[in-house]
């Protein structure tokens, strides 16, 4: 549960961590076969793909945009790094464990990049300054939307619902 009465940064980071934890919980107890179950044909949307996608999103917003790193896409190195929609497709042999490990590594890097920075500090996006505050809000929105997807996927896999 994010803090109910705290400073702005603590609230933003609390909500972002809440949503990160929620996605991890949606994956708990699943094997690779279950985590690779697609949502509804013709969609190939899976929990492994969603975790891979969120690793790409973390990398894009915190490393490329905020920190200005030249970090190539993780799952398709030939993809345009300015279009972080990747990660959804599963490579042969993709595992939930590998996806979670990569995702957790990107979260750790994101935290490193943000630790000593102000909410008003900026990166560059679409040739404009974008604040860390805006990035946090966007990431909360991104996770909230995809956690709804994850909830539906998990319910389809084994009937589990809720946080």
BALOBA-1460 file (C-alpha; in Angstrom, 3 decimals):
// residues 163
<rec num="1" residu="x" x="0.000" y="0.000" z="0.000"/>
<rec num="2" residu="x" x="1.482" y="3.357" z="-0.980"/>
<rec num="3" residu="x" x="1.728" y="5.927" z="1.827"/>
<rec num="4" residu="x" x="-1.488" y="7.811" z="2.482"/>
<rec num="5" residu="x" x="0.104" y="11.001" z="3.776"/>
<rec num="6" residu="x" x="3.647" y="11.749" z="2.656"/>
<rec num="7" residu="x" x="5.641" y="14.176" z="0.549"/>
<rec num="8" residu="x" x="5.123" y="14.159" z="-3.210"/>
<rec num="9" residu="x" x="8.192" y="12.111" z="-4.104"/>
<rec num="10" residu="x" x="7.426" y="9.423" z="-1.525"/>
<rec num="11" residu="x" x="3.849" y="9.170" z="-2.816"/>
<rec num="12" residu="x" x="4.942" y="8.945" z="-6.464"/>
<rec num="13" residu="x" x="7.635" y="6.364" z="-5.768"/>
<rec num="14" residu="x" x="5.231" y="4.489" z="-3.483"/>
<rec num="15" residu="x" x="2.604" y="4.193" z="-6.216"/>
<rec num="16" residu="x" x="5.188" y="3.187" z="-8.806"/>
<rec num="17" residu="x" x="6.554" y="0.482" z="-6.499"/>
<rec num="18" residu="x" x="3.002" y="-0.643" z="-5.713"/>
<rec num="19" residu="x" x="2.330" y="-1.211" z="-9.406"/>
<rec num="20" residu="x" x="5.688" y="-2.904" z="-9.974"/>
<rec num="21" residu="x" x="4.914" y="-5.258" z="-7.090"/>
<rec num="22" residu="x" x="1.427" y="-5.899" z="-8.458"/>
<rec num="23" residu="x" x="2.844" y="-7.038" z="-11.801"/>
<rec num="24" residu="x" x="5.290" y="-9.357" z="-10.019"/>
<rec num="25" residu="x" x="2.420" y="-10.806" z="-7.971"/>
<rec num="26" residu="x" x="0.452" y="-11.531" z="-11.153"/>
<rec num="27" residu="x" x="3.333" y="-13.776" z="-12.225"/>
<rec num="28" residu="x" x="3.868" y="-15.619" z="-8.924"/>
<rec num="29" residu="x" x="3.458" y="-19.381" z="-9.005"/>
<rec num="30" residu="x" x="3.277" y="-19.665" z="-12.793"/>
<rec num="31" residu="x" x="5.487" y="-21.891" z="-14.896"/>
<rec num="32" residu="x" x="6.811" y="-20.857" z="-18.297"/>
<rec num="33" residu="x" x="4.015" y="-22.586" z="-20.175"/>
<rec num="34" residu="x" x="1.325" y="-20.815" z="-18.162"/>
<rec num="35" residu="x" x="3.064" y="-17.428" z="-18.419"/>
<rec num="36" residu="x" x="3.204" y="-17.871" z="-22.208"/>
<rec num="37" residu="x" x="-0.571" y="-18.412" z="-22.543"/>
<rec num="38" residu="x" x="-1.972" y="-15.791" z="-24.900"/>
<rec num="39" residu="x" x="-4.901" y="-13.643" z="-23.863"/>
<rec num="40" residu="x" x="-7.518" y="-14.076" z="-26.589"/>
<rec num="41" residu="x" x="-6.953" y="-14.979" z="-30.239"/>
<rec num="42" residu="x" x="-5.784" y="-13.392" z="-32.416"/>
<rec num="43" residu="x" x="-3.757" y="-11.525" z="-29.769"/>
<rec num="44" residu="x" x="-0.455" y="-13.033" z="-28.727"/>
<rec num="45" residu="x" x="-0.410" y="-10.965" z="-25.506"/>
<rec num="46" residu="x" x="1.189" y="-12.968" z="-22.650"/>
<rec num="47" residu="x" x="2.472" y="-12.360" z="-19.140"/>
<rec num="48" residu="x" x="6.057" y="-13.070" z="-20.227"/>
<rec num="49" residu="x" x="5.632" y="-10.586" z="-23.056"/>
<rec num="50" residu="x" x="4.143" y="-8.029" z="-20.681"/>
<rec num="51" residu="x" x="7.069" y="-8.345" z="-18.247"/>
<rec num="52" residu="x" x="9.504" y="-8.039" z="-21.180"/>
<rec num="53" residu="x" x="7.619" y="-4.968" z="-22.392"/>
<rec num="54" residu="x" x="7.791" y="-3.313" z="-18.981"/>
<rec num="55" residu="x" x="11.555" y="-3.933" z="-18.899"/>
<rec num="56" residu="x" x="11.734" y="-2.055" z="-22.214"/>
<rec num="57" residu="x" x="9.534" y="0.740" z="-20.839"/>
<rec num="58" residu="x" x="11.663" y="1.097" z="-17.688"/>
<rec num="59" residu="x" x="14.792" y="1.185" z="-19.854"/>
<rec num="60" residu="x" x="13.321" y="3.765" z="-22.204"/>
<rec num="61" residu="x" x="12.013" y="6.285" z="-19.685"/>
<rec num="62" residu="x" x="14.679" y="6.098" z="-17.016"/>
<rec num="63" residu="x" x="17.813" y="5.271" z="-18.987"/>
<rec num="64" residu="x" x="17.276" y="6.717" z="-22.467"/>
<rec num="65" residu="x" x="14.971" y="9.649" z="-21.771"/>
<rec num="66" residu="x" x="15.902" y="10.708" z="-18.227"/>
<rec num="67" residu="x" x="19.574" y="9.719" z="-18.016"/>
<rec num="68" residu="x" x="20.378" y="10.191" z="-21.721"/>
<rec num="69" residu="x" x="21.973" y="6.746" z="-22.078"/>
<rec num="70" residu="x" x="22.382" y="5.092" z="-25.458"/>
<rec num="71" residu="x" x="20.765" y="1.845" z="-24.239"/>
<rec num="72" residu="x" x="19.627" y="-0.366" z="-27.120"/>
<rec num="73" residu="x" x="16.330" y="-2.249" z="-26.974"/>
<rec num="74" residu="x" x="16.614" y="-5.461" z="-24.964"/>
<rec num="75" residu="x" x="14.480" y="-7.889" z="-26.944"/>
<rec num="76" residu="x" x="14.957" y="-6.549" z="-30.454"/>
<rec num="77" residu="x" x="18.314" y="-4.749" z="-30.691"/>
<rec num="78" residu="x" x="17.508" y="-3.691" z="-34.269"/>
<rec num="79" residu="x" x="14.297" y="-1.894" z="-33.214"/>
<rec num="80" residu="x" x="14.033" y="1.877" z="-33.077"/>
<rec num="81" residu="x" x="14.964" y="2.790" z="-29.470"/>
<rec num="82" residu="x" x="12.673" y="5.828" z="-29.596"/>
<rec num="83" residu="x" x="9.658" y="3.511" z="-29.984"/>
<rec num="84" residu="x" x="9.530" y="1.482" z="-26.733"/>
<rec num="85" residu="x" x="6.545" y="-0.640" z="-27.677"/>
<rec num="86" residu="x" x="8.693" y="-3.754" z="-27.956"/>
<rec num="87" residu="x" x="9.102" y="-6.805" z="-25.839"/>
<rec num="88" residu="x" x="5.685" y="-8.323" z="-26.343"/>
<rec num="89" residu="x" x="6.814" y="-11.012" z="-28.778"/>
<rec num="90" residu="x" x="8.341" y="-14.125" z="-27.260"/>
<rec num="91" residu="x" x="11.596" y="-15.459" z="-28.611"/>
<rec num="92" residu="x" x="12.108" y="-19.203" z="-28.803"/>
<rec num="93" residu="x" x="12.920" y="-20.416" z="-25.294"/>
<rec num="94" residu="x" x="11.777" y="-17.236" z="-23.528"/>
<rec num="95" residu="x" x="11.215" y="-17.888" z="-19.831"/>
<rec num="96" residu="x" x="9.350" y="-16.045" z="-17.132"/>
<rec num="97" residu="x" x="12.392" y="-16.215" z="-14.868"/>
<rec num="98" residu="x" x="14.623" y="-14.550" z="-17.478"/>
<rec num="99" residu="x" x="12.008" y="-11.879" z="-18.176"/>
<rec num="100" residu="x" x="11.620" y="-11.125" z="-14.469"/>
<rec num="101" residu="x" x="15.387" y="-11.003" z="-13.953"/>
<rec num="102" residu="x" x="15.813" y="-8.513" z="-16.802"/>
<rec num="103" residu="x" x="12.857" y="-6.439" z="-15.604"/>
<rec num="104" residu="x" x="14.195" y="-6.301" z="-12.023"/>
<rec num="105" residu="x" x="17.614" y="-5.227" z="-13.356"/>
<rec num="106" residu="x" x="15.984" y="-2.363" z="-15.271"/>
<rec num="107" residu="x" x="14.054" y="-1.307" z="-12.163"/>
<rec num="108" residu="x" x="17.311" y="-1.273" z="-10.182"/>
<rec num="109" residu="x" x="18.955" y="0.924" z="-12.836"/>
<rec num="110" residu="x" x="15.932" y="3.236" z="-12.821"/>
<rec num="111" residu="x" x="16.208" y="3.663" z="-9.060"/>
<rec num="112" residu="x" x="19.931" y="4.421" z="-9.386"/>
<rec num="113" residu="x" x="19.263" y="7.124" z="-11.981"/>
<rec num="114" residu="x" x="16.564" y="8.755" z="-9.855"/>
<rec num="115" residu="x" x="18.055" y="8.442" z="-6.371"/>
<rec num="116" residu="x" x="19.823" y="11.786" z="-6.198"/>
<rec num="117" residu="x" x="17.694" y="13.704" z="-8.647"/>
<rec num="118" residu="x" x="14.903" y="16.213" z="-8.020"/>
<rec num="119" residu="x" x="11.403" y="15.769" z="-9.390"/>
<rec num="120" residu="x" x="12.045" y="18.915" z="-11.433"/>
<rec num="121" residu="x" x="15.202" y="17.502" z="-13.067"/>
<rec num="122" residu="x" x="14.661" y="16.789" z="-16.735"/>
<rec num="123" residu="x" x="15.534" y="14.449" z="-19.533"/>
<rec num="124" residu="x" x="14.710" y="14.825" z="-23.219"/>
<rec num="125" residu="x" x="11.683" y="13.398" z="-24.984"/>
<rec num="126" residu="x" x="10.504" y="14.352" z="-28.465"/>
<rec num="127" residu="x" x="12.997" y="17.229" z="-28.445"/>
<rec num="128" residu="x" x="11.468" y="18.683" z="-25.286"/>
<rec num="129" residu="x" x="12.392" y="18.681" z="-21.617"/>
<rec num="130" residu="x" x="10.451" y="16.164" z="-19.554"/>
<rec num="131" residu="x" x="10.592" y="16.192" z="-15.750"/>
<rec num="132" residu="x" x="11.192" y="13.223" z="-13.502"/>
<rec num="133" residu="x" x="7.797" y="14.052" z="-11.961"/>
<rec num="134" residu="x" x="6.108" y="13.595" z="-15.364"/>
<rec num="135" residu="x" x="8.007" y="10.345" z="-15.957"/>
<rec num="136" residu="x" x="6.900" y="8.969" z="-12.579"/>
<rec num="137" residu="x" x="3.261" y="9.844" z="-13.300"/>
<rec num="138" residu="x" x="3.501" y="8.325" z="-16.777"/>
<rec num="139" residu="x" x="5.060" y="5.124" z="-15.404"/>
<rec num="140" residu="x" x="2.303" y="4.818" z="-12.781"/>
<rec num="141" residu="x" x="-0.257" y="5.154" z="-15.572"/>
<rec num="142" residu="x" x="1.595" y="2.652" z="-17.768"/>
<rec num="143" residu="x" x="1.760" y="0.053" z="-15.010"/>
<rec num="144" residu="x" x="-1.846" y="0.638" z="-13.914"/>
<rec num="145" residu="x" x="-3.102" y="0.014" z="-17.448"/>
<rec num="146" residu="x" x="-0.958" y="-3.063" z="-17.979"/>
<rec num="147" residu="x" x="-1.754" y="-4.469" z="-14.536"/>
<rec num="148" residu="x" x="-5.387" y="-4.545" z="-15.659"/>
<rec num="149" residu="x" x="-4.252" y="-6.617" z="-18.623"/>
<rec num="150" residu="x" x="-2.166" y="-8.827" z="-16.325"/>
<rec num="151" residu="x" x="-5.167" y="-9.407" z="-14.080"/>
<rec num="152" residu="x" x="-7.239" y="-10.610" z="-17.035"/>
<rec num="153" residu="x" x="-4.404" y="-12.834" z="-18.266"/>
<rec num="154" residu="x" x="-3.939" y="-14.391" z="-14.840"/>
<rec num="155" residu="x" x="-7.666" y="-14.986" z="-14.477"/>
<rec num="156" residu="x" x="-7.673" y="-16.760" z="-17.844"/>
<rec num="157" residu="x" x="-4.699" y="-18.928" z="-16.829"/>
<rec num="158" residu="x" x="-5.895" y="-20.188" z="-13.449"/>
<rec num="159" residu="x" x="-8.819" y="-18.092" z="-12.215"/>
<rec num="160" residu="x" x="-6.709" y="-15.960" z="-9.837"/>
<rec num="161" residu="x" x="-7.953" y="-12.368" z="-9.560"/>
<rec num="162" residu="x" x="-7.188" y="-9.302" z="-7.464"/>
<rec num="163" residu="x" x="-3.930" y="-7.908" z="-6.177"/>
